[in-house]
Amino acid sequence: MFTNFSASYAGHVVDDNLGFGGTPANDRWYSNEKLAETYDWALDIARHLEANGYKEFWMAEHHFQPEGYEGIPNLLMLGLYLATQTESLKYGCGFNITPMWHPLRLAEDFAMADILTKGRVIFGVGRGYHTREVETFGAPMRDSDANRELFEEQVEVIIKAFNEDSFSHQGKHFQLPARVPYRGYELEKLTLVPRPVNRPVDIWQPLVSGNPRGIEFMAKMGIKPVIANNPEPTLGERMRLFQQAQLDCGRETQLGEGVALGYRVFMAESKEKAIEKAKPYFEEAMKFAAPLGLMPLSPEQIESVANGGRSRGVKLPTLEEAVEGGSWLCGPPESVAESLKQAEERYPGVERVNIGSVMGMPLGVFKEQLSIFAEEVMPAFKG
């Protein structure tokens, strides 16, 4: 049953010259002052969410983006600050890009945030997708297998550090603790100081590719998946894969239990009007994502996106197709509510639903959509 509604914001300040006819993604370049407005946006959204009955606010960690698309380098710092400016809203790490961290430093920083906010920061891990940031921090990104291998060992270290009074770890990438003499004895174990107070720690991760190895690892480690913007039948396939992986680990669950669903939503008086208004944001998101390999497009399509969608004979995905497939929900609030009701019936174990801002969506537009959703969609799920 859908009981927990949240919103997400990746940290963009891009809100003009949008779509295929607007500024190319690589030509955007913002001043430091403009980029710092990300934190003003985050505070404004957080207060708006709390006032409108949302339970969580999810943000994304990214680095080195003067283009203005994803401007939050440290989710734990920002979540800690926002918790001081609000009363009860929780802050989701969607996601701490683990290969760019030492796992013990990430575990320590989360534990501090957990204690100082009294459990209002939600832990999340991810493997990353920007070569510019992950490889610059000295971790593999182009080699997907190496990236996954490092990530999985880091998660193992983090879980040990969270849950054990003292621990050691001997792996390929980390040998913990360092084998050194300390105060007259040979160091053999470490204790994370502090450890999180609110345990067990819920750990969330995006389920993106449907790779069986990744799904099996999540189930084995007790990690909860976030599945966002997946049309049917892909969504159902991934739900069933995760349910089976849970069963293989000895946990019998309802379909969707322990899973959060993410949607892109735009509401207006009709489906046609909603699509018309949302199209620039759909196109801007494609300009951002396609060259990074985040969309299943051919090289010719990616080239067409880069030149404003003007390549002859090259067909690009449309918002109409995304709405038809269910990865976007566009239309009057009652139709959005009905679509979500169908998903709730199909996946009875799901409790969390997240509404995402889209690259280029102005702050005022996103807040207006959140208000409409809170007033005209969320009440359909009360009780």
C-alpha positions, 0 to 999 in steps of 0.5 A: 500500500502506498503510504509514503510520498516523497520528492527528489531533486538532483541539484539543477539550476538550469531553467531557461533556454530549454529543450532541443531548441535551447542551449546545448548541454556542453555549452552551458556554463554558470557562475559560482554564484548561480551554481550555489543557488542549488542550496537555496532551491533545496531549502525552498523545496524541503520547506514546501514538501514538509508543509504539504505532507510529504515524508522524505526529500531525496537528493543526488551526489555529483561533482564538477558540473559547471553546466548546472545539472547536478550540483550537490557534492555532499548529501550528508552535509546538506541533509544535516543542514536541512534537518536544522531548518525543518521539523520532521522531513527525512532526507534521502541520500540518492545516492552516495557515490560509493566508489568515490569514498573511502568506505569507513569515511562514508560510514563515519559521516553517515553515523554523525548525521544519523545521531545529529538529526535523530535518524532523519537522514536515509542512507543510500549507495550507488556506483556512479555513472559520470566518468568525469567524477568517478575516474577523477577521484581515482576509482574505475568507471569505464571498466564496469566490472572493476567498478562493481567489484570495488563497490561490492567490497565497499558495501561489505566494509560499511555494513560491518562498520555499522553493525559490529562492535569491532571488526576487521576486513581483508579484501582485494581493495581494503585491508582493515585495520592497518597492521601497525603497532598501537599503544603497545599492542598489534592492531587487529580490529577497529571500532567505528566511532561513532556508529549509527544509533538507529540500527539496523540501517536501511540502505537504498540503491538504484536498480537500473540495469536489471543485472542479476548479479547486482540484484542478487547482491542487493538481496544478499546484503539487505539493500532496498532498491529504488526503481525509477521511471521504468515502463511495463513490462520492464518494471514488473520483470525487475520487481519479480527478479528482486522478489525471487532474489529475496526468496533465495536469501530466505525472505518471503515477501509480497511483490514490491516489498522493500522497493521504492518506485519513482515517477516523472509526473506533470499535471494539467487540465488535460493529457495533451496540455500536460505533454505540451508543458512538460516537453521542454523538460523531457527534451532537456533531460534527454540532452543531459542523459543521452550522451552519458549512455543513460538512455538506450539510443543509437550513436546516430540518435545521440548525435541528433540530440547533441545538434538539437534534434535536427538530424534528417531521418533520425527519429528520437524518443518522444514524450508522447511515447514515454507517457504511453509506456508509463515512464511519465505520468502526464494528465489531470490529477485524477488520471495520475492518481488512477495510474498510481492506484493501478501500480499499487494494486499490481505491487502490493508490497510497495510503500514508498513513491517518489516524484522526481523533478526533471532537468530544467524544470524551474523551481516554481513549476516543480513546487506547483506540481508538488502542491497539486500532487499533494492536494489532488493525488495523495488524498486518494491514498490516505488510509 
